[in-house]
Amino acid sequence: MDQANLLGVILVVILAMGFNYTNGFHDSANAIATSVSTRALTPRIALVMAAAANLFGAFAGTKVAATVGKGIITAPQGTSGLVICAGALIGAIAWNLLTWWFGLPSSSSHALIGGLGGAALAAGATVKWQGIIDKVIIPMVLSPIVGLILGYLVMTAILWIFRRQMPAKVGRGFRYAQTVSAAAMAFGHGMQDAAKTAGVVVLALTVGGFHGDSSHVPLWVLVMSAVVISAGTYSGGWRIMRTLGRRIIHLDPPQGFAAEITAASILFVATAMQAPISTTHAITSAIMGVGATRSVKAVRWSVAKNIVGAWVFTFPGAGLAAAAAYAAIHLFV
């Protein structure tokens, strides 16, 4: 057993769990911001529910883990491959913390994928551009469009179905319904994001020589990833929660339900297709689509523009940070 590789794998796993934790508190807003803003759930109850749903959702996302583990880059065996993994994770963590500080709901998923690409390019390793286009770029472009349109249609259907009902009664009913829709959103987040981190751990195990099948995710990796992302989710990302829950549009319970059920549906379909999409893109675009049913002016498009800007810069930003981290680590390894 190569002691250097073992140490490198241990360090990568620690970094992966650090990223996973930041992913949890960065993206907890995705699952519960709408429920908290409509007062369907108290913040702590919402966080407990989201953490539990994340935990269970992680075990349903092994297909996404396989895509991240072997479909983004081809890392060389040994120390060089482990340094690429470490650089990618450091870049992704740095981007997560930066966007969290400014309250911008950017994509932790795309930060991780951008980090892998940036570190691989800095190392001269192979980046699987066709796989990135098919599994990442196309879903990245399509999912917000689908979220915007589907959110608008779902909310329009709700308005038509309940058009003759008393608004107060409808609101109370949808507050209860939001418990289910928020849990579905959190489950989808676990399917997508815990699995992505598990994929990087599997990549590190493979290049370190401790795992032979990069498409198989060991149970202990899934359990660890699920527990850590759940802990991060429970810690809460209040800065981003304010952005999603209040700054884009003031949501009522029917709108919150429509946004959550729309985003959850997108996540479930994407996971079935092995596409590592952004939970942030899904819920944010759904909120915009739902809000547009009230009026186009009801959506604060200036806030939306800042969010989209963060989306655009996530790949290059995390990639550059990862490349710098790889170069710094490479000086000492």
VOFIDO-781890 format. One record per atom (N, C-alpha, C): residue number from 1; x, y, z. Coordinates in steps of 0.02 Angstrom, whole numbers, plus 50000, padded with zeros to 5 digits. Each point is the difference from the previous one (the first is absolute). Last residue first. Layout:
<recs>
NUM_X_Y_Z
...
</recs>
This chain:
<recs>
333_50217_50962_49812
333_49990_49927_49992
333_50040_49974_49941
332_49981_50234_50068
332_50025_49964_50059
332_49994_49924_49994
331_49927_50157_49831
331_50067_50025_50019
331_50031_49959_50056
330_49774_49967_49924
330_50051_49966_49958
330_50071_50023_50017
329_49808_50104_50098
329_50013_49934_50030
329_50057_49965_49963
328_49926_50206_49911
328_50031_50010_50067
328_50018_49933_50032
327_49884_49998_49793
327_50069_50024_49991
327_50035_50009_50067
326_49771_49941_50003
326_50041_49945_49975
326_50073_50022_49993
325_49845_50164_50059
325_50011_49954_50056
325_50043_49941_49978
324_49933_50153_49836
324_50049_50032_50045
324_50016_49954_50058
323_49832_49930_49853
323_50065_49999_49966
323_50054_50030_50043
322_49779_50011_50079
322_50025_49932_50003
322_50069_49994_49966
321_49885_50205_49988
321_50020_49988_50069
321_50031_49930_50007
320_49908_50056_49793
320_50062_50037_50011
320_50026_49989_50071
319_49791_49902_49945
319_50054_49970_49962
319_50067_50035_50011
318_49800_50087_50093
318_50023_49942_50037
318_50058_49966_49964
317_49908_50182_49887
317_50024_50022_50066
317_50027_49942_50041
316_49897_49963_49784
316_50067_50028_49996
316_50028_50020_50068
315_49779_49907_50002
315_50049_49954_49969
315_50069_50031_49996
314_49823_50138_50085
314_50017_49944_50043
314_50052_49954_49970
313_49888_50204_49907
313_50070_50002_50021
313_50020_49941_50043
312_49775_50027_49916
312_50045_50003_49942
312_50073_49995_50022
311_49830_50012_50167
311_49997_49937_49963
311_50052_49999_49945
310_49968_50199_50117
310_50037_49952_50041
310_50001_49932_49966
309_49869_50165_49900
309_50071_50017_49994
309_50044_49952_50039
308_49768_49984_50023
308_50022_49972_49936
308_50074_50015_49988
307_49903_50099_50188
307_50003_49927_50009
307_50026_49967_49936
306_49957_50231_49995
306_50059_49986_50040
306_50010_49925_50010
305_49804_50070_49891
305_50058_50013_49957
305_50065_49986_50039
304_49795_49991_50116
304_50008_49942_49956
304_50062_50007_49955
303_49936_50182_50132
303_50029_49947_50042
303_50013_49938_49958
302_49892_50171_49892
302_50068_50023_50015
302_50036_49949_50045
301_49769_49974_49943
301_50046_49975_49949
301_50072_50024_50011
300_49777_49954_50145
300_50054_50050_50003
300_50056_49976_49954
299_49728_49951_49984
299_50065_49970_50009
299_50053_50054_50001
298_49778_50059_49955
298_50002_49975_50069
298_50067_49967_50017
297_49932_50086_49781
297_50033_50049_50044
297_50004_49976_50072
296_49886_49874_49834
296_50071_49999_49984
296_50038_50046_50047
295_49782_49887_50092
295_50014_50050_49948
295_50075_49998_49987
294_49876_49821_50102
294_49969_50058_50032
294_50006_50060_49954
293_50104_49800_49940
293_49927_49994_49991
293_49963_50058_50032
292_50239_49970_50018
292_49979_50034_49939
292_49925_49994_49987
291_50114_49884_50180
291_49988_50071_50014
291_49974_50038_49940
290_50065_49773_49977
290_49941_50005_50042
290_49982_50074_50012
289_50200_49955_49887
289_49943_49982_49959
289_49935_50006_50037
288_50202_50035_50119
288_49988_50054_49951
288_49939_49985_49957
287_50070_49834_50150
287_49972_50058_50037
287_49985_50057_49952
286_50109_49814_49910
286_49931_49984_50016
286_49967_50057_50037
285_50229_50014_49956
285_49962_50012_49939
285_49926_49984_50011
284_50146_49956_50179
284_49998_50072_49986
284_49959_50015_49938
283_50038_49773_50065
283_49953_50034_50044
283_49996_50075_49985
282_50150_49865_49869
282_49932_49973_49996
282_49952_50041_50043
281_50233_50046_50003
281_49969_50022_49937
281_49927_49979_49998
280_50125_49922_50182
280_49991_50072_50004
280_49965_50027_49938
279_50070_49775_50012
279_49938_50011_50037
279_49984_50074_50006
278_50145_49886_49800
278_50004_50042_50059
278_49931_50005_50034
277_50098_49783_49852
277_49978_50069_49992
277_50003_50037_50066
276_50091_49768_49880
276_50012_50037_50061
276_49980_50074_49993
275_49912_49762_49878
275_50025_50067_49986
275_50009_50038_50066
274_49906_49771_49940
274_50070_50003_50021
274_50031_50069_49988
273_49764_49925_49976
273_50039_50006_49938
273_50075_50005_50014
272_49843_49990_50178
272_49986_49940_49960
272_50041_50000_49936
271_50009_50192_50134
271_50035_49945_50032
271_49990_49934_49962
270_49880_50191_49929
270_50071_50007_49985
270_50041_49942_50030
269_49769_50015_50051
269_50010_49981_49930
269_50074_50003_49982
268_49938_50074_50214
268_49987_49928_49994
268_50014_49976_49929
267_50014_50232_50046
267_50055_49963_50031
267_49991_49925_49992
266_49826_50143_49928
266_50059_50008_49956
266_50058_49959_50027
265_49807_50013_50133
265_49988_49960_49940
265_50059_50001_49953
264_50003_50140_50190
264_50010_49930_50018
264_49990_49954_49940
263_49954_50231_49974
263_50072_49988_50006
263_50014_49926_50016
262_49773_50068_49994
262_50031_50007_49934
262_50074_49981_50002
261_49880_50012_50200
261_49982_49939_49964
261_50028_50001_49929
260_50034_50191_50138
260_50035_49942_50026
260_49984_49937_49960
259_49890_50204_49945
259_50071_50005_49986
259_50037_49937_50022
258_49769_50019_50050
258_50011_49993_49928
258_50074_50001_49982
257_49936_50042_50225
257_49988_49930_49981
257_50016_49989_49926
256_50007_50220_50079
256_50055_49961_50028
256_49994_49926_49981
255_49824_50144_49943
255_50059_50013_49958
255_50060_49960_50024
254_49801_49991_50129
254_49991_49966_49935
254_50060_50010_49954
253_50009_50114_50215
253_50005_49926_50001
253_49987_49966_49934
252_50096_50246_49981
252_49948_49974_50043
252_50001_49924_49997
251_50204_50197_49953
251_49961_49941_49983
251_49943_49989_50049
250_50165_50206_49894
250_49967_49980_50062
250_49951_49944_49983
249_50230_50046_49861
249_49929_50017_50002
249_49973_49978_50067
248_50236_50020_49962
248_49977_49992_49930
248_49927_50020_49994
247_50104_50004_50216
247_50024_50054_49957
247_49979_49992_49927
246_49945_49843_50189
246_49969_50066_50004
246_50021_50049_49945
245_50071_49760_50029
245_49934_50003_50030
245_49966_50068_49997
244_50225_49952_49914
244_49951_49958_49966
244_49929_50011_50027
243_50179_50120_50103
243_49997_50016_49928
243_49945_49961_49965
242_50049_49954_50227
242_49965_50065_49993
242_49993_50019_49926
241_50124_49808_50053
241_49929_49989_50012
241_49960_50064_49993
240_50236_50000_49992
240_49970_49980_49936
240_49925_49989_50008
239_50120_50052_50195
239_50010_50055_49952
239_49964_49985_49934
238_50009_49836_50176
238_49948_50052_50007
238_50007_50057_49950
237_50059_49740_50029
237_50034_50053_49963
237_49955_50061_49997
236_50030_49756_50162
236_49961_50054_49969
236_50043_50053_49967
235_50024_49778_50132
235_50031_50062_50024
235_49970_50062_49968
234_49936_49778_49934
234_49969_50020_50064
234_50030_50065_50027
233_50090_49903_49803
233_49933_50026_49987
233_49969_50024_50065
232_50206_49891_50013
232_50007_50066_49971
232_49933_50033_49987
231_50001_49778_50074
231_50023_50044_50054
231_50009_50071_49975
230_49947_49838_49841
230_49942_50012_50044
230_50019_50045_50057
229_50168_49928_49856
229_49959_50050_49966
229_49937_50015_50041
228_50143_49832_50082
228_50033_50065_50003
228_49957_50054_49966
227_49927_49772_49997
227_49999_50027_50068
227_50029_50070_50002
226_50005_49882_49794
226_49931_50016_50020
226_49998_50033_50068
225_50206_49918_49918
225_49979_50058_49962
225_49930_50023_50021
224_50085_49800_50094
224_50038_50058_50023
224_49976_50064_49966
223_49907_49797_49926
223_49979_50016_50068
223_50035_50062_50026
222_50066_49916_49789
222_49932_50029_49998
222_49976_50020_50070
221_50203_49885_49986
221_50008_50066_49969
221_49932_50036_49997
220_50010_49776_50076
220_50026_50046_50051
220_50009_50070_49972
219_49930_49823_49854
219_49948_50021_50046
219_50026_50051_50051
218_50111_49982_49754
218_49997_49961_50062
218_49949_50028_50049
217_49995_50018_49731
217_50010_50043_50058
217_49995_49957_50063
216_50060_49959_49721
216_49968_49975_50061
216_50018_50045_50059
215_50088_50030_49779
215_49928_50008_49994
215_49962_49976_50062
214_50241_49982_49968
214_49981_50070_50010
214_49926_50012_49993
213_50159_49788_50073
213_49943_50013_49956
213_49974_50071_50013
212_50189_49906_50124
212_50009_49977_49931
212_49946_50020_49952
211_50134_50093_50234
211_49933_49983_49977
211_50005_49983_49926
210_50185_50080_50128
210_49964_49966_50053
210_49930_49979_49980
209_50183_50137_49886
209_50012_49929_49997
209_49964_49960_50054
208_50000_50243_49932
208_50047_49982_50053
208_50015_49926_50003
207_49841_50093_49849
207_50067_50022_49979
207_50053_49984_50054
206_49775_49945_50052
206_50021_49965_49939
206_50070_50019_49980
205_49894_50109_50183
205_50016_49930_50017
205_50027_49962_49939
204_49922_50219_49965
204_50062_50000_50038
204_50021_49930_50020
203_49794_50026_49891
203_50054_50017_49954
203_50067_49998_50036
202_49808_49975_50130
202_50013_49939_49962
202_50056_50012_49950
201_49926_50185_50120
201_50035_49954_50045
201_50017_49935_49963
200_49869_50156_49886
200_50070_50023_50005
200_50040_49955_50046
199_49769_49957_49980
199_50034_49986_49937
199_50073_50021_50001
198_49856_50055_50180
198_50018_49929_50002
198_50038_49980_49937
197_49908_50213_50008
197_50059_49996_50043
197_50024_49928_50005
196_49802_50033_49884
196_50056_50031_49963
196_50064_49997_50041
195_49794_49927_50095
195_50027_49952_49952
195_50060_50028_49963
194_49873_50135_50145
194_50040_49953_50039
194_50034_49951_49954
193_49854_50152_49896
193_50061_50030_50025
193_50042_49955_50044
192_49785_49929_49887
192_50047_50033_49955
192_50067_50016_50034
191_49821_49898_50122
191_50014_49958_49942
191_50054_50029_49956
190_49917_50130_50180
190_50044_49946_50023
190_50019_49953_49942
189_49845_50169_49954
189_50065_50030_50013
189_50050_49947_50024
188_49776_49937_49973
188_50032_50009_49936
188_50069_50030_50007
187_49870_49983_50192
187_50018_49933_49978
187_50037_50004_49933
186_49907_50198_50082
186_50059_49981_50038
186_50025_49930_49981
185_49799_50076_49903
185_50056_50042_49976
185_50065_49980_50036
184_49801_49901_50073
184_50018_49973_49934
184_50059_50038_49971
183_49909_50078_50202
183_50035_49936_50011
183_50022_49970_49933
182_49868_50193_49991
182_50067_50016_50025
182_50041_49937_50013
181_49774_49975_49938
181_50039_50025_49943
181_50071_50019_50021
180_49846_49926_50167
180_50015_49946_49953
180_50045_50025_49944
179_49922_50157_50154
179_50042_49952_50037
179_50022_49944_49954
178_49845_50161_49924
178_50070_50019_49993
178_50047_49955_50040
177_49760_49985_50012
177_50027_49967_49940
177_50074_50015_49991
176_49877_50109_50172
176_50011_49929_50016
176_50033_49964_49941
175_49942_50219_49963
175_50052_50000_50052
175_50015_49928_50021
174_49822_50042_49852
174_50066_49996_49967
174_50057_50006_50050
173_49775_50018_50077
173_50011_49935_49971
173_50069_49993_49969
172_49932_50210_50084
172_50011_49953_50054
172_50015_49930_49973
171_49941_50168_49844
171_50065_50012_50030
171_50017_49951_50055
170_49784_49998_49904
170_50049_49973_49954
170_50071_50007_50028
169_49826_50101_50117
169_49995_49928_50006
169_50052_49966_49956
168_49979_50233_49985
168_50027_49982_50066
168_50001_49924_50009
167_49902_50095_49800
167_50074_50004_50003
167_50029_49977_50067
166_49769_49905_49895
166_50020_50056_50042
166_50076_50001_50007
165_49889_49895_49776
165_50008_49986_50071
165_50020_50063_50039
164_49971_49965_49756
164_49937_50014_50034
164_50004_49988_50076
163_50187_49961_49847
163_49977_50068_49987
163_49936_50018_50038
162_50162_49799_49980
162_49973_50027_50063
162_49971_50071_49992
161_50090_49881_49811
161_49965_49947_50038
161_49967_50029_50062
160_50139_50143_49866
160_49937_49983_49966
160_49959_49950_50041
159_50215_50064_50079
159_49955_50058_50001
159_49932_49983_49968
158_50170_49838_49989
158_49975_50007_50068
158_49951_50058_50005
157_50111_49969_49795
157_49952_49946_50012
157_49970_50005_50070
156_50173_50147_49945
156_49940_50018_49962
156_49946_49948_50011
155_50211_49957_50090
155_49965_50051_50038
155_49936_50023_49965
154_50137_49845_49888
154_49973_49969_50061
154_49961_50052_50041
153_50114_50077_49807
153_49942_49958_49983
153_49969_49968_50062
152_50199_50129_50025
152_49945_50044_49977
152_49937_49958_49987
151_50197_49884_50050
151_49975_50036_50059
151_49941_50044_49983
150_50111_49892_49824
150_49960_49953_50039
150_49972_50033_50063
149_50148_50127_49863
149_49937_49986_49965
149_49955_49955_50042
148_50214_50052_50088
148_49962_50062_49990
148_49932_49985_49969
147_50152_49821_50024
147_49976_50023_50065
147_49956_50062_49994
146_50112_49918_49808
146_49944_49956_50019
146_49970_50022_50066
145_50190_50113_49934
145_49946_50015_49953
145_49938_49959_50016
144_50198_49959_50122
144_49968_50063_50020
144_49942_50019_49954
143_50121_49799_49945
143_49964_49995_50063
143_49970_50067_50024
142_50142_49973_49796
142_49929_49981_49995
142_49963_50004_50066
141_50237_50044_49983
141_49962_50050_49962
141_49925_49985_50001
140_50146_49848_50104
140_50007_50064_50035
140_49960_50054_49965
139_50018_49782_49903
139_49952_50004_50055
139_50004_50066_50038
138_50158_49976_49826
138_49931_49999_49974
138_49948_50000_50056
137_50229_49987_50066
137_49983_50064_49968
137_49928_50002_49974
136_50082_49794_50105
136_50002_50059_50044
136_49975_50063_49965
135_50017_49777_49897
135_49973_49986_50067
135_49997_50062_50045
134_50081_50006_49766
134_49939_49959_50001
134_49968_49996_50069
133_50208_50118_49971
133_49947_50031_49959
133_49935_49962_50007
132_50189_49910_50104
132_49980_50061_50034
132_49943_50034_49962
131_50100_49812_49902
131_49961_49980_50058
131_49974_50061_50039
130_50146_50036_49821
130_49935_49976_49975
130_49955_49979_50057
129_50222_50067_50051
129_49957_50056_49980
129_49933_49977_49974
128_50192_49908_50163
128_49953_49968_49954
128_49947_50051_49978
127_50267_50022_50080
127_49932_50021_50018
127_49952_49972_49948
126_50265_49935_50086
126_49947_50000_49950
126_49934_50023_50031
125_50247_50086_50089
125_49962_49938_49995
125_49943_50008_49951
124_50171_50163_50084
124_50009_49971_49935
124_49965_49934_49991
123_49999_50159_50191
123_50045_49942_50004
123_50016_49970_49932
122_49850_50183_50025
122_50064_50023_50028
122_50051_49944_50003
121_49780_49949_49933
121_50034_50040_49948
121_50068_50024_50025
120_49862_49887_50154
120_50023_49954_49948
120_50039_50038_49945
119_49895_50125_50171
119_50058_49964_50026
119_50029_49952_49948
118_49801_50115_49944
118_50056_50047_50008
118_50063_49965_50024
117_49797_49873_49982
117_50026_50020_49935
117_50060_50045_50005
116_49889_49938_50199
116_50031_49942_49969
116_50031_50018_49933
115_49875_50167_50107
115_50063_49986_50035
115_50036_49941_49971
114_49785_50049_49920
114_50048_50050_49976
114_50068_49991_50033
113_49827_49867_50079
113_50018_49979_49932
113_50049_50049_49969
112_49916_50055_50213
112_50039_49938_50004
112_50023_49978_49931
111_49856_50184_50013
111_50065_50018_50029
111_50045_49939_50004
110_49780_49969_49933
110_50041_50025_49946
110_50067_50027_50024
109_49848_49920_50161
109_50014_49946_49953
109_50046_50025_49944
108_49913_50151_50159
108_50055_49961_50028
108_50021_49945_49952
107_49874_50235_49936
107_49995_49927_49999
107_50063_49968_50030
106_49882_50246_50070
106_50034_49969_49943
106_49999_49924_50007
105_49883_50214_50120
105_49987_49928_49993
105_50031_49971_49937
104_50071_50216_50166
104_49981_49982_49931
104_49989_49925_49994
103_50081_50154_50188
103_49929_49980_49998
103_49975_49982_49931
102_50228_50062_50085
102_49961_50053_49967
102_49926_49982_49992
101_50150_49846_50103
101_50012_50064_50034
101_49958_50056_49970
100_50002_49787_49895
100_49960_50000_50062
100_50007_50067_50036
99_50134_49962_49812
99_49930_50015_49981
99_49954_49999_50060
98_50228_49946_50037
98_49995_50067_49973
98_49928_50018_49984
97_50052_49781_50072
97_50004_50048_50055
97_49993_50072_49975
96_50004_49825_49840
96_49941_49994_50043
96_50000_50053_50055
95_50191_49979_49863
95_49944_50032_49965
95_49936_49998_50041
94_50190_49890_50085
94_50012_50072_49998
94_49942_50036_49966
93_50000_49765_50000
93_49986_50026_50067
93_50007_50076_50001
92_50061_49889_49802
92_49927_49998_50010
92_49981_50028_50068
91_50230_49976_49950
91_49969_50051_49957
91_49925_50004_50010
90_50116_49828_50109
90_50017_50065_50030
90_49969_50056_49960
89_49977_49783_49914
89_49959_50009_50060
89_50015_50067_50033
88_50131_49936_49813
88_49930_50010_49980
88_49956_50015_50060
87_50225_49941_50037
87_49994_50067_49972
87_49929_50016_49981
86_50047_49781_50073
86_50006_50048_50055
86_49992_50071_49975
85_50004_49827_49841
85_49939_49996_50041
85_50002_50052_50055
84_50194_49979_49871
84_49946_50028_49959
84_49935_50000_50041
83_50182_49892_50094
83_50009_50073_50004
83_49946_50036_49959
82_50009_49766_49989
82_49975_50021_50065
82_50007_50076_50009
81_50091_49900_49807
81_49927_49997_49998
81_49969_50023_50065
80_50234_49982_49989
80_49977_50054_49956
80_49924_50003_49997
79_50110_49821_50118
79_50001_50064_50035
79_49971_50057_49958
78_49930_49761_49911
78_50051_50020_50047
78_49992_50070_50027
77_49904_49930_49756
77_50007_49961_50061
77_50053_50031_50045
76_49856_50155_49829
76_50054_49950_50000
76_50003_49963_50066
75_49770_50103_49894
75_50056_50018_50043
75_50053_49946_49997
74_49789_50096_49849
74_50039_49938_50008
74_50062_50019_50039
73_49740_50119_49997
73_50071_50002_49983
73_50029_49929_50002
72_49762_50029_50009
72_50021_50070_49993
72_50073_50005_49978
71_49867_49794_50057
71_49977_50031_49939
71_50023_50070_49986
70_50031_49840_50197
70_50036_49977_49941
70_49982_50035_49935
69_49916_50057_50228
69_50061_49963_50013
69_50039_49980_49939
68_49785_50112_49991
68_50052_50045_50026
68_50066_49963_50007
67_49814_49872_49934
67_50014_50051_49949
67_50057_50046_50022
66_49918_49840_50153
66_50040_49969_49947
66_50018_50049_49946
65_49854_50070_50171
65_50068_49991_50027
65_50045_49970_49947
64_49772_50018_49952
64_50033_50065_49996
64_50071_49995_50025
63_49868_49810_50024
63_50013_50012_49929
63_50035_50067_49988
62_49925_49933_50218
62_50064_49970_49980
62_50015_50010_49926
61_49815_50076_50169
61_50034_50039_49949
61_50065_49971_49974
60_49837_49942_50187
60_49966_49990_49936
60_50037_50032_49942
59_50060_50013_50235
59_50006_49929_49981
59_49965_49986_49934
58_49995_50218_50106
58_50067_49984_49978
58_50007_49929_49974
57_49799_50090_50104
57_50008_50012_49929
57_50067_49980_49973
56_49949_49993_50234
56_49970_49944_49963
56_50009_50009_49924
55_50080_50172_50140
55_50033_49938_50020
55_49973_49941_49959
54_49899_50213_49979
54_50065_49997_49967
54_50034_49933_50013
53_49804_50046_50117
53_49985_49983_49930
53_50064_49997_49958
52_50018_50069_50226
52_49980_49930_49997
52_49987_49978_49928
51_50050_50227_50039
51_50059_49959_50015
51_49982_49925_49994
50_49826_50157_49979
50_50044_50001_49942
50_50061_49956_50010
49_49850_50029_50182
49_49968_49962_49946
49_50046_49996_49939
48_50071_50135_50177
48_50001_49929_50020
48_49970_49956_49945
47_49989_50232_49968
47_50068_49976_49993
47_50007_49926_50020
46_49792_50112_50028
46_50015_49992_49929
46_50070_49972_49990
45_49933_50055_50216
45_49964_49940_49978
45_50016_49987_49926
44_50088_50196_50089
44_50033_49941_50028
44_49965_49936_49979
43_49907_50214_49929
43_50067_49987_49973
43_50031_49935_50026
42_49736_50007_49984
42_50048_50042_50036
42_50070_49983_49975
41_49783_49974_49840
41_50042_49965_50049
41_50043_50051_50037
40_49840_50079_49852
40_49973_49933_50002
40_50037_49958_50051
39_50034_50236_49927
39_49983_49980_50069
39_49962_49934_50002
38_50109_50121_49812
38_49927_49999_50001
38_49973_49981_50069
37_50234_50004_49961
37_49976_50067_49984
37_49924_50004_50001
36_50109_49791_50034
36_50011_50045_50057
36_49971_50069_49986
35_49993_49839_49829
35_49957_49978_50055
35_50007_50046_50061
34_50141_50035_49811
34_49931_50017_49984
34_49953_49981_50057
33_50231_49945_50020
33_49989_50072_50000
33_49927_50018_49987
32_50112_49773_50006
32_49953_50023_50051
32_49984_50075_49998
31_50149_49863_49846
31_49946_49955_50022
31_49948_50035_50042
30_50195_50115_49919
30_49964_49973_49942
30_49939_49960_50021
29_50159_50086_50160
29_49948_50047_49979
29_49959_49973_49941
28_50192_49887_50078
28_49941_49986_50042
28_49943_50046_49981
27_50230_49999_49907
27_49941_49982_49961
27_49939_49982_50042
26_50215_50068_50094
26_49991_50045_49943
26_49933_49988_49966
25_50074_49859_50175
25_49973_50063_50025
25_49991_50052_49946
24_50079_49783_49933
24_49940_49994_50040
24_49973_50067_50024
23_50208_49988_49887
23_49945_49989_49953
23_49934_49997_50039
22_50197_50008_50122
22_49983_50067_49973
22_49943_49994_49950
21_50077_49798_50086
21_49969_50039_50054
21_49982_50070_49974
20_50118_49860_49856
20_49932_49974_50009
20_49963_50040_50054
19_50230_50041_49961
19_49958_50027_49946
19_49928_49980_50010
18_50148_49905_50149
18_49997_50072_50011
18_49958_50034_49947
17_50046_49775_49973
17_49949_50009_50051
17_49995_50074_50021
16_50167_49943_49846
16_49934_49985_49970
16_49944_50011_50051
15_50224_50016_50074
15_49980_50058_49960
15_49931_49991_49969
14_50090_49817_50114
14_49986_50054_50047
14_49978_50063_49964
13_50071_49820_49868
13_49935_49984_50032
13_49981_50055_50050
12_50211_50014_49901
12_49948_50016_49951
12_49931_49986_50030
11_50188_49939_50129
11_49993_50074_49996
11_49945_50020_49951
10_50053_49771_50016
10_49969_50024_50063
10_49990_50075_49998
9_50116_49902_49821
9_49928_49983_49997
9_49965_50025_50063
8_50234_50024_49992
8_49967_50044_49952
8_49926_49987_49996
7_50132_49857_50131
7_49995_50066_50032
7_49963_50049_49954
6_50048_49791_49910
6_49950_49993_50053
6_49989_50067_50036
5_50170_49985_49837
5_49934_50001_49970
5_49944_49994_50052
4_50221_49982_50074
4_49989_50068_49974
4_49931_50006_49969
3_50076_49788_50075
3_49981_50044_50056
3_49986_50071_49977
2_49972_49760_49872
2_50038_50061_49994
2_49977_50049_50053
1_49994_49722_50000
1_49958_50060_50000
1_50044_50063_50000
</recs>
